[in-house]
Amino acid sequence: MSAHDDDGIFRFVDGIDRREFLVRGTGLISATLLAACNSRGPKAADRLLKYAERKNLVLERKLFRHTSMDVVQAGANEAGNKLPSYYVSPSVPVWDEAARGKWSLEVSGLVANPARLSIEDMQRLPQVSNRVNHYCVEGWTAVETWTGVPFTELARLVRPDPKARYVDFQSFDDNYHESWDIESAMHKQTVVAYGLDGSPLEPAHGAPARVYSPVKLGYKNTKYLTKIVFMPVMNGGYWSDQGYEWYGGV
């Protein structure tokens, strides 16, 4: 990996287009099956692709070292306000307090102590600031500092049941959501962030709060959070349900 923009902020994967990047991220099983698809279209390959997804999930979870830490390259600059903004609503989602009431984050599901937290509640919990890489599925990376509550602290607060093997992160961005495996959610660098680069998180990047972890590709890091649900099984996600790889690990 090399190449960068004029400011040395973003790094790109040379010579890899979006399709190839996705194939490399999901493994060769999917690529082989996709190549074998006939003229009947995607539905004809659905069973094969689901089989490939299961195999890739097993492989990636074995390869993912849950104790490894993301390390920023020496001399890398933070992207700051140049970090691209992505959302699925027609315009930047902004929480409308007049219409919806004060924002809060619900943490529920298979937990002993469900919670509903305001930003002030979250700010009273233990806080971290992680300067880490952001990995986009399109092939670029950027450096940012995310400030917020370690996910492990939220888990400690609500006390999830051992049967909770997955976590769903839900959003007010046109009901966007993505589910994760519990191991990735509990990674030491996974944070529910309310700050970016030393300032409060702004709407363009997911305010009032979002999940962020360098162990997941960008589309897995749900912005505009409203709910975190601990679950016994995975339930897909906005992009995962459209053919993107569910695991989305880095």
N, C-alpha and C positions, 0 to 999 in steps of 0.2 A: 504494500500500500504506500502510495506516495501522492504527490500533487497537492496543491492547495490554492486558495484564492489569493488575491493581491494582498490581503491583510494577514495572511498566514493563519486564519482562524479555522477554516474548514479543511479537512483532509478527505480525499476521495480515493475510491478503488479504481485504479487505471484499467481501462479497457473492459469493464464489466457493466453491462446494461442491467436494467431492473430485473428482467426475467432471469438472467444468469445469476444475479446476486441472490434472488429468491431460491433458485435451484441449489446453489452452494449452501445456503442457509438451511435448507430442509433435507438435504441429502440426495443421493443418487437414486434411491428407490422411487421417489415421486417422478424424477426426471425420466427414468426408464419407462414407467407406466404411462406418463403423458405422451411420450413419443410413440407408444403403441396404440393410442386412441384412434378409433376409426371414424368414419364420416357420420356416425350416429350422434356424435357430439359428447359434451361433458357428462350427461346423464348416463351414457353407456359405460363410462369409466368410474362412476361414483363409488362402487363397491371396491374397486381396485385402489382408488385414491384414499378411501377410508382405511383400507388395510395398510397402505403406505404410511399414512399419518400415524397409525398405532405403532408401527415399527420404528418410525423416526422418533417418536416420543420416547420410546424405551431407550433408544440409542443416545439421544440427547441428554436424558436424565442421568444416564451412566457417565457421559462425558463431562457433565457440568460439575465442577468442583465447588461445592457450596461454601467452602472456607476461603476460596480465592478472592482477592480484592482487586478492583479496577484501579489502575495507576495511570495518571495523566502523563503524557510524554513531556520530558523536560523542555522548558522554553515555550510550551504551547500557550497561546493567548485565549482568553475567554471570549466567546462569541457575543456576549452581552445582548443588546437589542437587535443584533443581526441574526439571532437564532430564528429560523423560520417558524411561522405560526400555522398550525394545522387544526382544523375543526370541521365537523360535518354539517353544522347548521348553515343557513344561507349567509349569515353574518357572524361576527365575533360574539359568542355567547356571553351575556352579562347577567348576573343574578339580579332579578328585579325584586328588591325587598318590599316595595309597596304592594306588589301583586302576590308575592309568595311568602312574605314574612322574612324574619331574620334567617340567614343561611345557617345550616348546621349539618354535621356529618353523622349519619347513622352507622353504627357498627353492630351487626346482628348476625343471625343465622345460628349455626351450631356453637353457641357460646353460653357460658354460665351467667355472664353479667353484661347484657346488651347495654350499649351506651349511645347517647346523642350528644355530640360535642360542638360547641361554638368555636370560632377562631380563638377567642379568649381562653376557652378551656384547653384547646390544643397548645396554646402558647405557655400554659402553666405546666405542661408535661415536659419531661426531659427533651432537650433539643440538640440537634446536630447540624453541622454545615458540611456537606460532602462535595468536594471539588472533583468531579468525575467526567468521564466521556459520555456523550450522547451518541448512540449508534442508530442511524436511520436505515431503514430497509432499502432506500434508494442508493446507498453506498457511501454516504458521507458521514463524518463524525465531527463533533464540536465539543468544546469544553465549557461546562457551566458549574456554578456552585449552588446547590439546592439546600435550603434550610427548612427544617421542619421536625416532625416527630418520627423517630425510628419506628418502622412497622412493628418491630418486636415489642416496643412499649405499648402500642395499642393492643397487641395480642395479650400482653401481660395484664392489661386493664380489664379486658373482656373475658379472658380465660377460655379459649376455644376447646371444644371437645376433641379428644384424640381422633375421632372419626372425621374431623374436618380436614380433608386432604387437598382442598382447593379453595381459592378465594376469588370472588367476583368484585370488580371495581366498577361501580355504576356512576353515571354522569347525567347532568342536565343539558348536555350538548346533544339534543335530539335523541335522547335515550342511548347514547353511546355507552358501551361497556366492553370489558375484556376480562376473562377469567385466567387465573394463574395457578400453578402448582404451589402448594404451601411452602415447599423448600425455597423457591425463588422469593416468595413474599417475605420469608423470614431471614433472608440474606442480610448481613450486617449493613450493607449500603442501600437497602431499600428504605425509602423515607416517604411519608405523606407530607409533601412540601407546601408551605405557605409563603416561602420567600425564594427569590432568585437573585443571585449576585449581590447580596447585601441589601436588597430592597424588597418590599412586599410584592408578592406575585401579582402580576397584572392580568387582565382578561385575555390578552392575546396569547398568554402561555398557560392558562388554566385556572385563574383565580375563581373562587377564594382558595381552593386547595386542589392538589393533584397528587397522584402517586408517581414516584420516579425511582428507577433503579438501573444501573449500568449493566445489569445481567439480562435485561430484556431490550429488544429492538423498540424503537420509538413508538410504533403503533400500539404496543402492549401497555404503554404508560398512560393510563386514562387521565385526562384533564377534567376540570369542572366537576370534581367529585361531589356526590351527594350520599353515597351509600357504599359500605364495604360489607360483603356477606360471606361468611365462612360456610363452606358446603362440603358434602360427602363426595360429590361428583362434579366434573367440569360441565360448564354450560355454554361453551363457545364464546363468541364475541362479535363485535361489529364487523371487523375485517376478517376474523377467523371464519365467520359464517359465509364469507364471500370468496373463500379459497386461499386466503393467506394462512401460513402455517400457524397452528394454534400455540405451540410452545414458544416460538419467537425468542429463543435464547441467544445470547452472544457468547 
